[in-house]
Amino acid sequence: MDTNQWFVETYNGSALMIRVKNTLFDHRGIQHIQIFETESFGKMLVLDGKVQLTERDETFYHEMLVHVPLFTIDNPEKILVIGGGDGGTVREILKHNPSEVLMIEIDRDVVDACRKYIGVDRGSLDDERVTVLFEDGIEFVRNSNERFDAVIVDGTDPNPVSKSLIEEEFYKSCSRITKKIFSTQSQSPFAQGDYLREMLSNIKDAFPHVSIYINFVPTYPSGLWSYIIASNSDIKVDMDVLVKRWEERQINTVHYNPEIHYASFMLPQWLKESVKEILH
Amino acid sequence: MDTNQWFVETYNGSALMIRVKNTLFDHRGIQHIQIFETESFGKMLVLDGKVQLTERDETFYHEMLVHVPLFTIDNPEKILVIGGGDGGTVREILKHNPSEVLMIEIDRDVVDACRKYIGVDRGSLDDERVTVLFEDGIEFVRNSNERFDAVIVDGTDPNPVSKSLIEEEFYKSCSRITKKIFSTQSQSPFAQGDYLREMLSNIKDAFPHVSIYINFVPTYPSGLWSYIIASNSDIKVDMDVLVKRWEERQINTVHYNPEIHYASFMLPQWLKESVKEILH
């Protein structure tokens, strides 16, 4: 792609265009990886034609994916990340001062390209508490006998690489190795509602306690994004507990705060209706 | 525009594209009015190149613009709407069973075209409690000696027609004729933050009590939209009062519910920071 071209991601009769100044990286391996310098969103990572992050709004996504589950629990010590190749998820996890973070990413090229051209991880993948293994996350959880305080799935859209990440068998394995909390991104409820409902239904079969929360991420389809949080014990958390943990942990954020955490579980009427049969 | 073309609205190095099946109306008068049949968003109204509504998500906008202020107050009897030519705002207001609704719209062509080609008002502009005057809203509020329980501004992006709708003098006139509550749409905090701050600052000079609330509208720039609510008395409302009014008024909605009302006042950290000097 030449200078001053538009990157276009289409979905469902609509499309998001982002003006691109130049291409920093373009490589076809396990996935088609592209990294662009954009006009007003900073650097942008695209996998198989889909925006994974831009520097301008990646914090909106990563902070909500990580801080909502980790502020829901006491003492997040040992954390597992499935996916998360750009390193933004591990970067946010380290703010909670865990003792151990294990990241399982299938595509080494994504990690290498992001570290070289974007640096979203801000060095966190070099942290001594962090281990990165380049292998299949589904195989890993199937065979693992370890247990983790939190298991966080930071996967891409369903495609040949990530498809099994939304199947029931995967979530049952996750449930077995989750000590306190599980969370995953679950696509746009507005643009990809069928996908959200399929994930929700499969997660509901694997965990007794399940909730959806939502947040605004402008460069993802429709701008509304969803996440599913689940646990083998109750996941409700009071606002005063959130505020107490927020003050204790002294975390700097761009987007997340306890109010947004609380608000993100309040769903519009159409979304409540579309998931109520699955959740009840 | 021919069949299977894309409508494109650009903002700030990005753009939203919506696939269009055909053009139902195209007319240049006070504003350039276009009405399209789209592939997956139903009919769409565009003014001066900017999406004003699509059938698929107009409820997200109209319900939040109207129900947040009207559920904040007791007995909304007499309501003033400035703008709102498509009729969606009046349609939502009538659900609160007011005694009188006055709508002041400068561009008669918008009202006529929307009634003929979209029908978003669902007949509400013919309701006997509703009066529509085709005149300048700024002149109207400047000269009015009436007082209204609620004043709701449903204006377009700032342009030669609507520019004065964001000036301090207009808000001071609104304050004088507002008995209980004032609200206005205030553009995207993500894509048009300067505009939001200018409005907020001018409204703060006209009303002692001012708050921002936000909501998701996928076909507006960035997908995140803001509204400003203001009053000469306190505007805080408890969740139990909202739920009580919600049950009493028996209103059917697509998007709004008391939880979303409450959640819409919770702002992400970057937005809180960007307005805190104006609000405090």
Interface residues (C-beta under 8 A of the other chain):
Chain A: W6 V8 T10 N12 G13 S14 A15 L16 M17 I18 R19 T38 E39 S40 F41 D57 F60 F190 A191 I214 F216 P218 T219 S222 G223 L224 T253 V254 H255 Y256 N257 E259 I260 Y262 A263 S264 M266 L267 P268 Q269 W270 K272
Chain B: W6 V8 T10 N12 G13 S14 A15 L16 M17 I18 R19 T38 E39 S40 F41 D57 F60 F190 A191 I214 F216 P218 T219 S222 G223 L224 T253 V254 H255 Y256 N257 E259 I260 Y262 A263 S264 M266 L267 P268 Q269 W270 K272
